[in-house]
Amino acid sequence: MPEGHTLHRLARLHRRRFGRAPVGVSSPQGRFAESAALLDGAVLTRVEAHGKHLFHRYGPDRVVHIHLGLYGTFDDVPLPAAAPRGQVRMRLVGATHYADLRGPTACELITDAEVAALRARLGPDPLRRDADPDRAWARIARSRAPLATLLMDQAVVAGVGNVYRAELLFRHGIDPLLPGRALPREIWDAMWSDLVALMRDGARRGRIDTVAPEHDPRRRGEPGRRDRHGGEVYVYRRAGMACLVCGTAVAHAAHAARNLFWCPTCQPEQQCH
């Protein structure tokens, strides 16, 4: 599933290519046809993201809410527009580009009140200027749940997925199973600042890079390993491989139906008690 930096990158792209101008909106697949007909030719006034949610605003109470989920993709292509291929839920056509949305979990026209209610259920987004890390801390500090669970809870922090979770916990030497309430506040503050920097970098580059220069295997003359997200990572999808810092085999387990990766040496059990 795309993580938050991907949605912010999409929002930036759509603002540049379609924003503040009339946009052609259609639904070749037909599942969004009624709403598309209401929006076709309207001005796309604003595009923003919150966590893994994308919002296209066309005026009061006309907001297209998009959640890509596991299989959703947004293809942006220069004009002229080709005939739709596959199940295109929504097509946007601007002055220079068109964009096809396929396979989203959600693509719906909602009101401003519904947007506000949806956003109220989400935690702070490290990539938003209005993010308040104290809100996330208030949930973490009183929770018995493991940090591995809390960081993936979109009501705690919006936009963090499996990659950022694994890499953030590693970079701060945190046992993934440490209860939230056992985490010192000063470490949370450092983690939040690091998360903001990592996600901003991801949004700018379009890939997740978390490895510090001093740990880059290429500096030791070894081939770098890039995962499918396109960047160098410490532990994500490196199960059984040597930790880039200490050489211990990276561990892997299922946690809340998701894959969890960590280094048993660099992230010792209950390290923050």
Secondary structure, 3 states (H helix, E strand, C coil): CCCHHHHHHHHHHHHHHHCCCECEEECCCCCCHHHHHHHCCCECCEEEEECCEEEEECCCCCEEEEECCCCCEEEEEECCCCCCCCCEEEEEECCCEEEEEECCCEEEEECHHHHHHHHHCCCCCCCCCCCCHHHHHHHHHCCCCEHHHHCCCCCCCCCCCHHHHHHHHHHCCCCCCCEHHHCCHHHHHHHHHHHHHHHHHHHHHCCCCCCCHHHCHHHHCCCCCECCCCCECCCCCCCCCECCCCCCECEEEEECCEEEEECCCCCCCCCCC
